[in-house]
């Protein structure tokens, strides 16, 4: 039974011997149950499930403004827009990089703010609530935020001693700790998760965070995976339903959205940037992509974050098959796709220009090597300018719908 026509993706680069029943055993079993059905008078029932319903959204006025603006941008401006705000030192302080929102995970570039009124957008980590530092000091004379560094941003600053800054103004930003993903999934209650998402969204608005780097929704495949607590389930249906519910909750509020992650096949933390997930296309689609497909088709998150690992020999951040063919062509994903942090740095393994070519719109947290790599690829013809333009258009389209603008509305409303 043909359910849906799709392209072949992520081909195996080496033979994979799968465990299958011997053909003679299969024939014997089939003959047995067919005879039993005849003896009992059981009538066959046609099994013809439909693909997950999805409303494809035609191009509209939301596409026009980015289209017009991109036509005016220089190559350097476009390169800056697909990389995190390097000038604020995000490459040095994961988790403490945000300047607009101290303790946020990072920001998009503000290169177009003065000329075109396109602000940088803040994003904060999850998954158990909005993760920001609890307090920070500001120099009242020049407005400078005193950095707490990487350790200061981890676990609410548990690993650091309070540093005294004479004459500084102290600001507090307490966020609610919500239950971890696995516990939320155990409720089997999508209405409850929508309420949780709404509560998270209110705090995002309060602190000026546009993108929540959550929910995590990889399937549980190995009990040793250090981030299983972030993920919902070993069942892709449960994972997809839960991620969709919390996304609908968050995106029911004005100007904020989720970033579902880690896309895809992230099943271990050990050697996470070098591990290669080798699997058949059926396994990929039915287990590892299925939850993401459900979440995209039923909730349209603002963003997706790619994972560190390779999928059949190709780094997820450089994989056009999942970023463009599956997510956009097949599922009609309308948001942006970003990398996980530092995946394009020397130890990460991904190439910056290949992220752009694959349809991975935003490289985080950004470092000078990203600009150089993309610039050189444009120069030598490895990267097409229209691929860079496509990424920037998607970035602008989503940014225009965030709380960076006072007239923003609910992102999710357009998909109802």
Wavefront OBJ file of the C-alpha trace (Angstrom):
o trace
v 0.000 0.000 0.000
v 1.510 3.306 -1.082
v 0.866 5.906 1.614
v 2.916 8.815 0.316
v 5.417 9.450 -2.459
v 8.681 10.863 -1.110
v 12.272 11.265 -2.247
v 14.975 8.880 -1.136
v 17.117 10.565 1.506
v 20.312 9.920 3.477
v 21.587 6.941 1.451
v 23.789 4.384 3.151
v 27.479 4.786 2.409
v 28.286 1.248 3.457
v 26.372 -2.030 3.448
v 24.091 -2.510 6.416
v 23.159 -6.043 7.356
v 19.776 -5.963 8.994
v 18.250 -8.723 11.106
v 15.440 -10.345 9.123
v 13.510 -13.588 9.332
v 14.514 -16.299 6.847
v 12.223 -16.379 3.823
v 11.058 -19.957 4.491
v 10.020 -18.993 8.041
v 8.054 -16.008 6.719
v 6.222 -18.196 4.161
v 5.348 -20.774 6.828
v 3.964 -18.113 9.177
v 1.905 -16.501 6.411
v 0.416 -19.846 5.363
v -0.459 -20.592 8.989
v -2.357 -17.381 9.671
v -4.041 -17.413 6.248
v -5.399 -20.915 6.930
v -6.516 -19.891 10.422
v -8.334 -16.878 8.983
v -10.118 -19.084 6.424
v -11.109 -21.645 9.075
v -12.584 -18.932 11.312
v -14.216 -17.030 8.466
v -12.251 -13.862 9.145
v -12.736 -11.335 6.330
v -9.653 -9.235 5.381
v -9.922 -5.519 6.134
v -8.152 -3.092 3.803
v -5.486 -1.170 5.711
v -5.118 2.232 4.064
v -4.055 4.925 6.543
v -3.687 8.425 5.223
v -0.538 10.529 5.597
v -0.607 13.014 8.444
v -2.865 15.886 7.412
v -1.101 19.144 6.659
v -2.293 22.436 5.255
v 0.203 23.866 2.800
v 0.388 27.627 3.079
v 0.841 29.610 -0.136
v 3.244 32.534 -0.352
v 1.691 35.638 1.189
v 2.498 39.129 2.470
v 4.846 37.644 5.081
v 7.139 36.604 2.226
v 7.098 39.944 0.392
v 9.038 42.106 2.858
v 11.987 39.668 3.224
v 12.098 39.275 -0.548
v 12.343 43.026 -1.067
v 14.954 43.525 1.639
v 17.244 40.687 0.556
v 17.434 42.211 -2.932
v 19.136 45.260 -1.355
v 21.690 43.424 0.801
v 25.377 43.032 0.082
v 27.112 39.675 0.334
v 28.737 40.733 3.608
v 25.393 41.716 5.126
v 23.862 38.399 4.100
v 26.810 36.425 5.464
v 26.418 38.201 8.804
v 22.708 37.346 8.928
v 23.280 33.579 8.760
v 25.772 33.635 11.654
v 25.248 34.420 15.344
v 26.418 37.769 16.705
v 30.168 37.138 16.653
v 31.043 40.631 17.880
v 29.556 39.883 21.297
v 31.930 37.036 22.007
v 29.497 34.154 21.743
v 32.277 31.830 20.689
v 33.821 32.248 24.140
v 30.904 31.820 26.498
v 28.306 29.213 25.675
v 25.241 29.833 27.803
v 26.356 33.310 28.867
v 26.669 34.950 25.497
v 23.486 36.981 25.213
v 24.022 40.670 25.846
v 20.481 41.914 25.327
v 19.352 39.199 27.749
v 22.202 38.318 30.165
v 22.654 34.579 30.425
v 20.824 33.853 27.173
v 22.339 31.299 24.815
v 23.006 33.795 22.038
v 21.681 36.337 19.581
v 21.204 36.763 15.870
v 23.208 39.455 14.141
v 22.263 43.099 14.525
v 24.148 44.100 11.368
v 20.940 45.374 9.712
v 19.535 47.268 12.692
v 20.828 50.759 11.996
v 20.279 50.670 8.243
v 17.097 48.590 7.941
v 15.629 48.446 11.479
v 16.179 44.678 11.811
v 17.188 43.971 15.422
v 19.179 41.067 16.763
v 17.002 38.390 18.359
v 17.763 36.650 21.666
v 17.384 32.943 22.323
v 17.509 31.079 25.632
v 18.227 27.455 26.365
v 15.814 24.930 27.849
v 14.494 22.374 28.281
v 13.123 22.649 31.845
v 12.027 26.255 31.560
v 13.774 29.364 30.256
v 17.434 29.101 31.265
v 18.899 32.454 32.254
v 21.258 33.557 35.018
v 19.338 34.439 38.172
v 21.007 37.791 38.689
v 23.569 40.041 37.077
v 25.370 43.293 37.834
v 25.406 46.387 35.665
v 27.859 49.272 35.769
v 25.553 52.296 36.273
v 28.015 54.660 34.624
v 28.114 53.014 31.187
v 25.425 50.316 31.293
v 27.957 47.508 30.914
v 26.818 44.076 32.091
v 29.476 42.309 34.143
v 29.946 38.882 32.555
v 29.716 35.777 34.710
v 31.352 33.579 32.081
v 30.451 30.025 31.179
v 30.428 28.623 34.710
v 28.258 31.467 35.902
v 25.545 30.488 33.456
v 25.556 26.783 34.315
v 23.111 25.537 36.955
v 22.245 29.044 38.099
v 25.842 29.873 38.915
v 26.239 26.939 41.319
v 29.865 26.409 40.276
v 31.032 29.980 40.904
v 31.503 32.344 43.813
v 29.609 35.628 43.793
v 31.855 38.404 42.511
v 31.404 41.800 44.148
v 31.258 44.829 41.835
v 31.413 48.020 43.875
v 28.649 50.489 43.046
v 26.955 48.128 40.580
v 23.191 47.852 40.136
v 21.952 44.277 40.582
v 19.107 42.903 38.453
v 17.205 39.666 39.063
v 15.533 37.429 36.491
v 14.091 34.338 38.123
v 12.521 31.806 35.774
v 10.194 28.930 36.581
v 11.669 25.427 36.544
v 9.169 23.218 34.722
v 9.338 19.387 34.834
v 11.750 17.699 32.452
v 10.507 16.296 29.159
v 10.297 12.655 30.212
v 8.029 13.512 33.145
v 5.804 15.758 31.022
v 5.369 12.955 28.469
v 4.271 10.554 31.199
v 1.131 12.629 31.673
v -0.092 11.716 28.165
v -1.879 15.053 28.438
v -1.413 17.326 25.439
v -3.783 19.964 26.847
v -1.623 20.226 29.957
v 1.515 20.608 27.850
v -0.116 23.435 25.910
v -0.680 25.197 29.249
v 2.967 24.604 30.178
v 3.977 26.122 26.835
v 1.833 29.179 27.495
v 3.479 29.660 30.890
v 6.948 29.443 29.328
v 5.909 31.952 26.667
v 4.850 34.529 29.261
v 8.319 34.389 30.829
v 9.952 34.621 27.396
v 8.011 37.801 26.759
v 8.892 39.135 30.217
v 12.636 38.718 29.633
v 12.731 39.533 25.916
v 13.576 36.038 24.641
v 12.179 35.284 21.168
v 13.320 31.678 20.677
v 13.254 28.970 23.317
v 15.863 26.331 22.475
v 13.451 23.539 23.368
v 11.702 21.154 23.395
v 14.176 18.308 23.000
v 12.435 15.406 21.312
v 14.886 12.728 20.219
v 13.742 9.173 20.896
v 15.204 7.251 23.832
v 17.394 4.570 22.275
v 20.190 4.071 24.802
v 19.878 4.414 28.603
v 23.405 5.856 28.675
v 22.461 8.908 26.606
v 23.197 11.791 28.944
v 20.301 13.918 27.723
v 17.481 11.385 27.885
v 15.860 13.435 30.655
v 15.382 16.247 28.123
v 13.607 13.986 25.654
v 10.061 12.700 25.866
v 9.933 9.040 24.989
v 11.187 6.000 23.108
v 8.011 6.299 21.026
v 8.163 8.817 18.147
v 4.384 9.253 18.238
v 4.445 10.331 21.883
v 7.480 12.545 21.256
v 5.874 14.240 18.274
v 2.541 14.821 20.007
v 4.164 16.262 23.123
v 6.527 18.562 21.217
v 3.641 19.767 19.075
v 1.507 20.505 22.131
v 4.127 22.535 23.964
v 4.927 24.372 20.721
v 1.290 25.295 20.202
v 1.219 26.626 23.756
v 4.327 28.763 23.376
v 3.358 30.065 19.949
v -0.140 31.032 21.034
v 1.535 34.075 22.608
v 2.826 37.070 20.661
v 6.331 37.096 19.188
v 7.837 33.921 20.674
v 8.484 30.404 19.444
v 10.102 27.047 20.050
v 13.171 25.371 18.563
v 12.591 21.615 18.364
v 15.803 19.606 18.622
v 18.113 17.751 18.011
v 17.439 17.031 14.346
v 18.140 14.097 13.999
v 19.301 10.678 15.230
v 20.997 12.100 18.334
v 21.198 9.053 20.586
v 24.406 9.571 22.554
v 26.466 12.287 24.179
v 29.811 10.476 24.136
v 31.705 11.615 21.012
v 28.567 13.435 19.945
v 30.335 15.495 17.276
v 32.016 12.493 15.712
v 29.462 9.713 16.063
v 27.917 8.383 12.864
v 24.305 7.191 13.001
v 24.163 4.434 10.377
v 20.623 3.364 9.560
v 18.284 2.398 6.750
v 15.923 4.954 5.262
v 12.907 3.111 6.657
v 14.386 3.224 10.166
v 15.237 6.905 9.723
v 11.741 7.829 8.611
v 9.683 5.588 10.902
v 11.625 6.142 14.139
v 14.008 9.103 14.062
v 12.215 11.595 11.796
v 8.651 10.645 12.607
v 8.371 12.681 15.803
v 9.811 15.752 14.097
v 7.408 15.255 11.196
v 4.426 15.162 13.562
v 5.601 18.285 15.397
v 6.209 20.246 12.196
v 2.984 19.266 10.456
v 0.763 19.875 13.478
v 2.404 22.861 15.196
v 4.904 24.572 12.816
v 7.622 25.555 15.321
v 9.515 28.765 14.622
v 12.790 26.872 14.452
v 14.526 23.492 14.313
v 18.013 22.825 15.671
v 20.198 20.279 13.906
v 22.247 17.774 15.889
v 26.012 17.259 16.146
v 26.194 13.707 14.820
v 26.582 12.431 11.285
v 23.711 10.640 9.549
v 25.027 7.957 7.221
v 28.310 9.831 6.953
v 26.972 13.396 6.598
v 26.887 15.864 9.502
v 23.288 16.741 10.283
v 24.017 20.464 9.943
v 25.314 19.845 6.409
v 22.555 17.426 5.400
v 20.306 18.839 2.687
v 18.218 15.677 2.734
v 16.835 16.370 6.214
v 16.970 20.190 6.260
v 15.488 20.854 2.836
v 14.044 17.694 1.293
v 12.326 16.242 4.370
v 11.562 19.290 6.512
v 10.683 21.822 3.837
v 9.711 19.930 0.695
v 7.825 17.068 2.325
v 6.573 18.587 5.599
v 6.236 22.221 4.431
v 8.259 23.555 7.363
v 8.033 27.368 7.372
v 10.510 28.391 10.062
v 14.292 28.561 10.266
v 16.847 25.839 10.909
v 19.860 26.548 13.123
v 22.945 24.579 14.113
v 23.740 23.389 17.582
v 26.489 25.391 19.249
v 30.086 25.210 17.889
v 29.357 22.535 15.267
v 31.214 24.580 12.613
v 34.234 25.268 14.786
v 37.340 23.125 14.148
v 36.306 20.417 16.597
v 32.715 20.296 15.310
v 33.204 18.743 11.902
v 30.558 20.671 9.938
v 31.449 23.179 7.208
v 29.899 26.637 7.419
v 29.160 27.027 3.709
v 27.676 23.543 3.552
v 25.230 24.549 6.292
v 23.968 27.306 4.005
v 23.837 24.997 0.995
v 21.902 22.402 2.996
v 19.284 24.941 4.070
v 20.570 25.269 7.634
v 19.851 28.999 7.936
v 21.668 30.064 11.098
v 25.093 29.046 12.402
v 25.389 29.340 16.165
v 26.939 30.750 18.159
v 29.109 32.196 15.378
v 32.843 32.728 15.089
v 35.030 34.598 12.546
v 35.880 31.371 10.722
v 32.237 31.033 9.615
v 32.328 34.308 7.683
v 35.644 33.443 6.064
v 34.450 29.996 5.035
v 31.206 31.246 3.469
v 32.927 34.176 1.772
v 35.505 31.891 0.165
v 32.827 29.423 -0.981
v 30.924 32.238 -2.694
v 34.112 33.422 -4.333
v 35.155 30.033 -5.725
v 31.635 29.032 -6.764
v 31.150 26.202 -4.265
v 28.191 28.072 -2.779
v 25.509 29.697 -4.923
v 24.454 33.207 -3.981
v 20.787 32.210 -4.306
v 21.252 29.571 -1.596
v 22.591 32.248 0.751
v 19.719 34.548 -0.205
v 17.189 31.800 0.555
v 18.581 31.368 4.080
v 18.496 35.113 4.732
v 14.903 35.398 3.490
v 13.806 32.699 5.900
v 15.719 34.353 8.739
v 14.101 37.725 8.081
v 10.624 36.276 7.686
v 10.758 34.719 11.143
v 12.561 37.659 12.791
v 9.847 40.014 11.517
v 7.314 37.921 13.466
v 9.154 38.013 16.808
v 8.960 40.287 19.838
v 11.755 42.316 18.283
v 8.811 44.283 16.883
v 6.107 45.912 19.000
v 3.291 44.954 16.617
v 4.102 41.229 16.648
v 1.253 38.716 16.859
v 0.982 35.035 17.653
v 3.168 33.068 15.230
v 0.930 30.027 15.550
v -2.236 31.883 14.517
v -1.354 31.764 10.811
v -1.324 27.950 10.795
v -4.749 27.336 12.321
l 1 2 3 4 5 6 7 8 9 10 11 12 13 14 15 16 17 18 19 20 21 22 23 24 25 26 27 28 29 30 31 32 33 34 35 36 37 38 39 40 41 42 43 44 45 46 47 48 49 50 51 52 53 54 55 56 57 58 59 60 61 62 63 64 65 66 67 68 69 70 71 72 73 74 75 76 77 78 79 80 81 82 83 84 85 86 87 88 89 90 91 92 93 94 95 96 97 98 99 100 101 102 103 104 105 106 107 108 109 110 111 112 113 114 115 116 117 118 119 120 121 122 123 124 125 126 127 128 129 130 131 132 133 134 135 136 137 138 139 140 141 142 143 144 145 146 147 148 149 150 151 152 153 154 155 156 157 158 159 160 161 162 163 164 165 166 167 168 169 170 171 172 173 174 175 176 177 178 179 180 181 182 183 184 185 186 187 188 189 190 191 192 193 194 195 196 197 198 199 200 201 202 203 204 205 206 207 208 209 210 211 212 213 214 215 216 217 218 219 220 221 222 223 224 225 226 227 228 229 230 231 232 233 234 235 236 237 238 239 240 241 242 243 244 245 246 247 248 249 250 251 252 253 254 255 256 257 258 259 260 261 262 263 264 265 266 267 268 269 270 271 272 273 274 275 276 277 278 279 280 281 282 283 284 285 286 287 288 289 290 291 292 293 294 295 296 297 298 299 300 301 302 303 304 305 306 307 308 309 310 311 312 313 314 315 316 317 318 319 320 321 322 323 324 325 326 327 328 329 330 331 332 333 334 335 336 337 338 339 340 341 342 343 344 345 346 347 348 349 350 351 352 353 354 355 356 357 358 359 360 361 362 363 364 365 366 367 368 369 370 371 372 373 374 375 376 377 378 379 380 381 382 383 384 385 386 387 388 389 390 391 392 393 394 395 396 397 398 399 400 401 402 403 404 405 406 407 408 409 410 411 412 413 414 415 416
